[in-house]
Amino acid sequence: MHKTSLTREQIQQYARLSPFELKNVFIGLAQEAQADKPGQKDKSSVQMLNAGRGNPNWVATGPREAFYALGCFAVTESRRVWTADNLGGMPELVGSGDRFDAFVRQHPGLPGIELLQKCVESAVSRFGFDKDAFVHELTDSSVGDNYPVPDRILHHTQEIVRGYVADELFAKEPPAGDFSYFATEGGTAAMCYIFDSLMKNGILHKGDRIALMVPVFTPYIEIPELDTYEFDVTYVEANMFAEVGMREWRYPAEEIDKLADPEIKLVCLVNPSNPPSLALSRRVTDQLKGIVATKNPDLLIVTDDVYGTFVDGFRSLAADLPRNTLLVYSYSKHYGCTGWRLGVIGLHDDNVIDARIASLPQADKDSLSRRYGTLSLEPEKIKFIDRLVADSRQVALNHTAGLSLPQQVMLSLFSLFGMLDEGQAYKRRIRAIVQQRLQLLLEGARMKIANDPHRAGYYIELDLMAQAQLEHGESFAAFLDKNYEPIDPLFRLAQQTGVVLLNGGGFEGPEWSVRVSLANLDDLDYLKIGHHLREIFNNYAEEWRASES
């Protein structure tokens, strides 16, 4: 039985850090634990197991092979125009479809060529693309010889994203009308652009009341606290219990009803949630629809749906409340491509933001016309989705804005792959991976969670205080609360076992909860993490019993 070597006061100081910065402290402690036992035969007890970060350890190889095969064709197209010692020309549009077909026939053994052909054919069939125009967009973009035009997103890429989102995030039942998309450098860039442009366009002001549905991804908590915003934040808490000691991580009606207050201008959520990893229930969605229909019609919703593909039948709030919702989606987790930085912002063409900009006081509209006046002779007609693009480059550099073209090609191929049978099989496989890891973690920890068909399982948040009450009653829970800081278990895990987890309190979850990423380690590592977590938990119980004697 070992306690952490740090004092309670030192731990209190560390508790001020963001969980992602605190993680680095735990990593350092875990590395020290390894170094302290270099001669130990059983290395498993000191092996560092970092389940603190959500970067997946799987990679979607098929669409990547298709991308590289496309690169071979693109270089051939460039050399066809102009060939001289590492010098080529810009690929030509006319006849590019036929030349692509010929290239496919001539290179049957090229890795990825078959899937690339399927992607091209399915896109032409489903979206009615002109084949020459589509193949040329893919080819020229792969070469990367032009600025993005249109800057917000390429024409064919936007149509493909619309189809992918309709299938994967709108349960194949998109709302009437169209969403327009802005291709961004992952979901993180999308978050930054949205907050910045909402302020620049007078939709939000410093000190405004906003709401966060918590627990939530930490940056959504930290950004509103910056001196740029200083928002007055209302927390909507997922604090329902299935039974004593077992959290459901669901929102009671009275919590959602906080959003009926028209003083709340914006609500942000991650759906499925991070860390609890649960998709919103139909009950909550219907309640939100009622609030928007009656008490708070201008409520703006930012929904971050990066984990939506891990839930069967997932349906985004953007599908049910299209006029009020900004959709953020990142390809990073599903396809194992965090390094590619691929994301989108989606906004319905009929939306409350454009309506609110149109109804601003004339002085504010004049100011915005001056801001965007170099982009159009009618700057007041520039839609918010395009203002996001301009603001992302300080307006003056709007002519060089946009996600790089090779990135947009990869985004298109990931999307097209997802719409094929091969992509659906891949989706079922990665869902099974995280569910298997979840079961192994719970087996090792000897803990139970509420059954929920809408569980993504990408993360799990375990409430240790609730577990204490479940196993040993209120006396044990009171002992923990009185004698230890909520992040003490994480320090013990890192120092004694080499396990790195994140503190749930840093996500505005219960202070005594921990977040485990189920995406980034081997399956059996989660059984080990569970065992270590159980050992630490039992150590606290022994200390409690000793204090009672």
C-alpha positions, 0 to 999 in steps of 0.5 A: 500500500503506497501513497503518492510522494507529493503533498496534498498542497502540491497536488492542489497546485497541479489541479489548476492545470488543464487536464491535457497539460496535467497529463504531461505531469503524469507522463513524467511520473510514469516514466520515472516509475519505469526508470526506478525499476530497470531490473524488474523481471515483470516489466508489465507492472512498470510499463507506461500505459498512456490512455490519456489522449484520444489519438486512435491507434488504427489507420484506414489504409484503403483510402490512403492507398487510393490517395497515393494511387491518385498521386501517381496518376496526377504526376503522369497528367502533369508530365503529359503537359510538360516534361523536362527533368523534374519539371511538369505542367498543370494537368489538363481538364479535357479528356481527363476522365478517359485518361484516368480510365486508361491509367486504371487499365494499365496499372491493375496491380497498383495498390489502391487503384481499384478502390480509387476507381470505385470512389470515382465511379460512385461519386459520378453515379451518386452526385451526377458529376461530370467525370472530366471535371471531377477527375480534373479537380482530384488530379489538379488538387493532388498536385497542389499547383493552385490556391483553393478555388472556391476558397471555402471548399472545392465544388465537388468536395462539398457535394461529397461532404454533404452526402457523407454527412447525410449518411453518417450524421443525419441517419440518411434523412437530411433536412430540407434545403442544403448545408454549406461547408467550410473545410478546416484544419481539423475540428480544433480550427473549426472551434477557433474560427466559430468563436472568433467570427461570432464575435466579429459579426456581433452575434456574441459579445464579451460577457454574454451568457452562453451554456455548455452541456457538460462534461465536455471537451476541455477547450469548450470550457477554457475558450469562454474564460479567455479575456477575449470573451469572458462569457457568463457560462451556464452549465447543463449537467448530465447528472442522472443516476441509473441507480445508487453509485451508477451514473447514466451520464444523461441530462434531466429535463430540468437541466435542459430547461435552463436553455429556455432562458432567452438570455442564453445566446449559445449552447455548445456540446460534443455529441456523442459526449466527451468523456462519457461518450454517449449520444443525445437521447431522443427525449433531449432532442425533442425537448430542445426542439420545443425550447427553440420552437417556443421560448428561445427561438434564436438559440445558437447551437454548436454541436461537435459530432466527431464521434457520431460514427461510433453510434448506430443510427446517430442523428445530429442536432443539425438534422433536427434543428438545422436553422439554429445549429453550426455543425463541427465534424472532424475525420480524425478519430474515425479514420485515424488521421489526426495528423492530416487535420481534416474537418468541416464546419456546416451551416444550413443555408437558412440559418439564424446567424444570417438572420441576426446579422441582417437585423443588426443596428445600422451602425453595426451593419455599416461597420461590418460592411467596412470590414468585408468591403474589400471582398464584394461590392455588396458586403452585406450579402456575404453569408456567415459561412463565407465570413468564417473563411475571410475571418480565418485569414484576417479578411485581407488574405481571403484570396489565399484562404482555404484548406490545402488542396491535397488535404481536401482530396484526402477528405473527399476520399475518406468520405467516398470510402465511408459511403462504400460497402468497404467503408461500412465494414471498416466502421463496424470493425472500429466500433467493435474495437472500442467496445471490446476494450471497454469490456476488458477495462471494466473486467479488470476494474471490476466495475459496472456501467449503465447499459446504453444503446447510444454509447460510442465507447470511444472514451469512458468516464468512471466516477470513483466517488460513486463507486466508493458509495456503491461498494462501501457506503457514505462513510468511505466516500466521506473519508476520501473527500476529507483526506484526499484531493480528487486527482490523487488517484491519478498521481498514484496510478502514474507513480505506482503503475505507469498508467496515465489517465485524465481527470474528469473534473477538468471536463466539468464532470464529477471531481472524483471521475477519471477519463480513459481513452479506449482508442490508443492502446492494445486491447489487453492493455485495458485489462491491465489498466483496469487491474491497476485502477482496482488496486489503487481503489482497494488501497484507499479502502484499506486506508479507510478501514485502518482509520476506522479501527 
